[in-house]
Amino acid sequence: MTEEEQPATIEIVRGTPTAEELAALIAVVSDAHARERSEAVAEVPHVSAWQRTRRGLRAPLRRDIPWGRYSG
C-alpha cells in the first residue's frame, strides 16, 4: 500500500468525546485534508534537450594540495 492509498488516522489521547463530537472532528479534518491534497500538485519542470545532454560541472579544485603535489 503506497502513501497515497493509506487512509488518514486520528488518535484521541485525552478526554472522552461524544459520538457527535467525533463525527464533527472527522468531517472537518477529512474535508481539510481532501482540499489540501487536491491543491498540492507539483508542477513538472520542463527540461530542454540542452539540459539533458550538457556535461556536469567539474569538481572544485583542492587548495590543500600544492601545485604538482610537491611539498617543498
C-alpha positions as CSV (number, residue, x, y, z in Angstrom):
1,M,0.0,0.0,0.0
2,T,1.5,3.3,-1.0
3,E,1.3,6.5,1.0
4,E,-1.4,7.9,-1.3
5,E,-3.6,4.8,-0.6
6,Q,-3.3,4.8,3.2
7,P,-6.3,6.4,5.0
8,A,-5.7,9.2,7.4
9,T,-5.8,8.2,11.1
10,I,-7.0,10.2,14.1
11,E,-5.9,9.3,17.6
12,I,-7.7,10.7,20.7
13,V,-5.2,10.9,23.5
14,R,-7.2,12.7,26.2
15,G,-10.8,13.1,27.2
16,T,-13.9,11.3,26.3
17,P,-15.6,12.9,23.2
18,T,-19.1,12.1,22.3
19,A,-20.1,10.4,19.1
20,E,-21.3,13.7,17.7
21,E,-18.0,15.5,18.6
22,L,-16.0,12.7,16.9
23,A,-18.2,12.9,13.8
24,A,-17.7,16.6,13.6
25,L,-13.9,16.3,14.1
26,I,-13.7,13.6,11.4
27,A,-15.8,15.6,9.0
28,V,-13.7,18.8,9.4
29,V,-10.3,17.2,9.3
30,S,-11.3,15.0,6.4
31,D,-12.5,17.9,4.4
32,A,-9.4,20.0,5.2
33,H,-7.2,17.1,4.2
34,A,-9.0,16.5,0.9
35,R,-8.7,20.2,0.0
36,E,-5.1,20.4,0.8
37,R,-4.3,17.2,-1.1
38,S,-6.2,18.4,-4.2
39,E,-4.4,21.8,-4.2
40,A,-0.9,20.3,-3.5
41,V,0.1,19.5,-7.1
42,A,3.7,19.9,-8.1
43,E,4.4,21.3,-11.5
44,V,6.6,19.1,-13.7
45,P,9.7,21.1,-14.6
46,H,10.5,21.5,-18.3
47,V,13.9,20.0,-19.1
48,S,15.3,21.0,-22.5
49,A,17.5,18.8,-24.7
50,W,20.4,21.0,-23.8
51,Q,20.0,20.5,-20.1
52,R,19.7,16.7,-20.5
53,T,22.8,16.4,-22.7
54,R,25.2,19.0,-21.2
55,R,28.2,17.9,-19.2
56,G,28.1,18.4,-15.5
57,L,30.3,20.9,-13.7
58,R,33.7,19.7,-12.7
59,A,34.7,19.2,-9.1
60,P,36.2,22.3,-7.4
61,L,40.0,22.5,-7.2
62,R,41.6,21.2,-4.0
63,R,43.5,24.1,-2.4
64,D,45.1,21.9,0.3
65,I,47.3,20.1,-2.2
66,P,50.2,22.2,-3.5
67,W,50.8,22.6,-7.3
68,G,52.3,19.5,-8.8
69,R,51.9,17.7,-5.4
70,Y,55.4,18.9,-4.4
71,S,55.5,20.0,-0.8
72,G,58.9,21.6,-0.7
